[in-house]
Amino acid sequence: MYNRCLRTTLLTIAALLPGLASAQSGTPNSLKPGAAATGVAVTNTSGKTVYANLVLGQPPVTPPPGCSNLGTQIVSLADKRLAFTSSVAGKTVSFTLVPGVNDKGSYAMAAGETITYTPQTFACASANCSAAVTFNFFFTPSDDGFSDNNGCSNSVFPNATNLAEASINFGVNGSVGTSCANADDTDISAVNGVNAILKVATSGPGWPAATSTAQNGLLGSNANKPGVFGWAATNCSGSQANAGYPNPSAACAAPKKAPLAKGSPAGCTTPKGLSYAPITAPDGTQYCDERSDAGTCNNQRDAYVTGGTIQITYLKPAY
């Protein structure tokens, strides 16, 4: 569940821990005058209680060339700056941590509840900055989201799980350098499989209209859906669309409802009719990854533009 087969774009965007920016030279990337940081809201519209399971993205060991400091990033659910409020009167939002770690936890959302993350700001040089965060949410009807959830099909998750991913405020987190991560970014990752129908909608300036609203479907229907990485389509589209797919493998079974290749010999086609070779599992079963015709799986905002809210909605179980 936590390997990067979920989708590299968001989990690899990261930053250094607070307090390191002052040790670096250069002008920090910060909020423009009058601009606000980007927030996140999560809503359960399913009509039943659901567990929102959250994994926070973590920083790389070293900054990339051209980025002398990656700025401030929230990497722990225990960080007091990662404060959510609930639409349910009197309810406190507190994620129950997975034992032994502080970047993974779960929260029981009531039917109709919305939890909202409102980012704080802090002074950086002569301007204001806001800590970056990479959110990776997946949803389960029971509090078993981190039980035997490794991105494979099993008795608990027969079709694995999909995620709503949002990476925010990296362009205003005090990073230094022109090659630092600098744009808000969202997607829905069905790369491992699908257990829920999710929707991600963005607001505010700078988002591409074509991908600003994303909603996944059942397995077999996610190719060419804007803002959605389909099953096994780790790179979205093109000849290398499924390079590094997480399942099937000898140690990781495919989702029970993964799309099967058809015909004799078996083959696959994109929604627009482009043919490509199937994935052959160790048992000989052949599958079609959900590759798209164009690279519209990722929703990336203009650089250094922030504000508005990313709305993540849990609609219902997929199966």
ABEGO torsion letter per residue (X at the ends): XABAAAEAAAAABBBBBBGAAAABBEBBBBBBBGBBBBBBBBBBAAGBBBBBBBBBBBBBABBBBGBABAEBBBABAABAABBBBBABBGBBBBBBBBBGBAABBBBBBBBGBBBBBBBBBBBBEABBBBBBBBBBBBBBABBAAABGBAGBBBAABAAEBBBBBBBBGAAAAGBBEAABBABBBBBBBAAAEBABBBBBBBBEBGBBAAAABBBBBBBGAABGBBGBBBBGBAAGBEAAAABGBAOBBAABBBBAABBBBBEOBBBBBBAAGBBBBBBBBAAGBBBBBBBBABBAABBBBBBGBBEEBBBBBBABBAX
